Amino acid sequence: MGVLLLMADPNDTRDTGPRVGSPLWAYLTAVTTVGLLVLAAAQWLNGPAQLVDLARSPLFWMLAVLIVVGELRPVLLSSSMTVGGTYPSTMFTFAALLHYGLPVAVLTQAVGIVVNRAVTRKAWHRVAFNIAQATLACTAAGAVLAAFGGHAIPAISWVPRGPDMLAIGLAGLAYFVVRALLVSGAVALHERRSIHRVIRSTIGHQSLVYAGLLGLAPLVVVVMNHSPALVPLFLAPMVAVYFTATLSVRRDHQATHDALTGLPNRKMLVVSTEEALAEARADDRVGLFLLDLDRFKEVNDTLGHPVGDRLLQIVAHRLIHSVRPGDVVARLGGDEFAVLLPSIRDAAAAREVAARLRVALTEPVRLEGMTFDLDASVGIALYPDHAPDFEMLMQRSDVAMYLAKEARTGVEIYVADKDRNSPERLNLLGDLRRAIDRSELRLYYQPKLDLASGQVRGVEALLRWRHPERGMISPGEFVPMAEQSYLMRHLTQYVIDAALEQTAHWWHTGLHEQVSVNVSARDLLDSALPERLGAGLAQYRLPPKAIQLEVTERVLMTDQAYTADAVRALASLGVPLALDDFGTGYSSLVRLQRLPVAEVKIDASFVRRIGESKDDERIVRSIVDLVRSLGLRSVAEGVESADVAARLVDMGCELAQGWLFAEPMSAADATVWLRERRDRAEPDLGFLRPAEVLDPQTA
């Protein structure tokens, strides 16, 4: 706990200090006043004559230079911007305390801190506080030494011996405890956290470094007394500690922060939220905001991803400077951000913060000679009003954010009456997240056949989830739930990755079957989807035609400004597209013509009844004729009887899938089935002959 940093941005020179009259201002003023008075008293008691005599000693100047050099760069043990790290000067300051006494130690430490200020341009109130807390720590250590009879003065230097180890150890402990408490107190007031939480999050690593630095100080004194020329060799372990700690912090930062913006990532947000929930007081709330940029995709599509990345960095900077110290701004991916308020009074105060964030973001941004007007939709969930833990806070702020998008209000607080999720569904959502993380989901594959020849024309990947307690859960139960939450993006990526891996296995072993993957309308709002798909095809060395994406007919009823661009971006990869569940929506022919789809899948609810209902038969026949007139392929889903298959052939439907041909199979079973089908001399066209309807429950 070497120094205190009271700015969100270390490069920000606008730091004017805490508000006058605030608890933090009172604390810093009190500590600074007492510390500087102790520093002045120590120099007055020492007297100028002793300092003049000491100035003639080369050994003193060598130690003073080492203190100043050691004050230039801290040993960073945390990526926190508040606790700035431990300065190696601690070792030489403590050596000066042992060898020359308190006045010399605090004076040289103060000079080192002032030199540090000249290099880093810290605000003077921070410099004064750091001098004061270092002075008080040295005074505490000096008092312990004096109690054991070890009192050094410049004229009579002190060299520790074996019996003095207890006194030195207790003095080092006093030095560390005082500095830790003083800095932690300031951080706790600055970030509105309890001092116990601040100490718990920083004390462990700091204590190890302090133990190493303070433990070397007596050796520095012994070497100074016997071989002064060897003292600079202590820089070697100091440099080793510095670089080791720097690499450790860098790895920790990479694991918990977003590479583009430097903001905390989801992993760090989880930890921060759980800490805030644990520390929450009875009369306070913890707020979690989810923030999604509006029209960001237009910038990416128009000017490219480098400009989009720069825009995200600007957004991150604005968000950081629009929240209070102690609030956490995180980037979840793409153009989604989260803001954690560890302490907020009520919903009205949360709305005020959200409004301030939106005002900051709506300031015009000028990039590449163009001016952009950004806006954002913000969803708010509060603990304990809306959710008891992080997962439910995330889910409910996500619900609120999409309500804000749909209503175009900008900011919405979670309202239970508008949430379509029951407590049971929310529990299932948590189980689904864990299932994704643990790779518990599986893809099953159902073949798609040519009705005229009986040849396989691809397979559809169908998601299956065997819950450890509830058994098999229908995709119709958990996929719509995922579509309404932040999990849909992760679920889609999981399915695409698994499908690509299995497709690559088939293609590279001679089974060139196209695999169809379902994506939701919400997936098409994700501008990263085409990039991820392209990267996956390249990774597995697959041609674009190896994968087909199926989108539901509801895509035609959504905002064309988003879906048309997204669909074209996917089609530009060369990946075929199919329109799924056709006939269940109210899409127009004009919109259908604009979509670059290769085939249209007729919903199973119509196909199953064409032998029983004349209306359904007319609907299917009309869809087949319409699709053929547009030059597209028609695919009938849910074919369960030979009679239905024969009627589809008569209508001119080209492809079909269903229990009549094959039920959905695991990857291993599908591999065996496909190889047997490929090796068969004549395709099985038995479905064209009259046959009994297969019961899908017993197939």
Helices and strands as residue ranges (DSSP letters): H 23-46, H 48-54, H 58-70, H 89-100, H 102-120, H 124-147, G 162-164, H 165-191, H 195-226, G 228-234, H 235-256, H 266-279, E 285-294, H 296-303, H 305-320, E 328-333, E 336-344, H 347-362, E 365-367, E 370-372, E 375-383, H 390-407, E 411-413, G 416-418, H 423-437, E 441-450, E 456-467, E 471-473, H 475-483, H 487-507, E 515-519, G 523-525, H 529-539, G 544-546, E 547-552, G 553-557, H 560-572, E 577-582, H 589-594, E 599-602, H 604-607, H 614-629, E 633-636, H 642-651, E 655-656, H 667-679, G 686-688
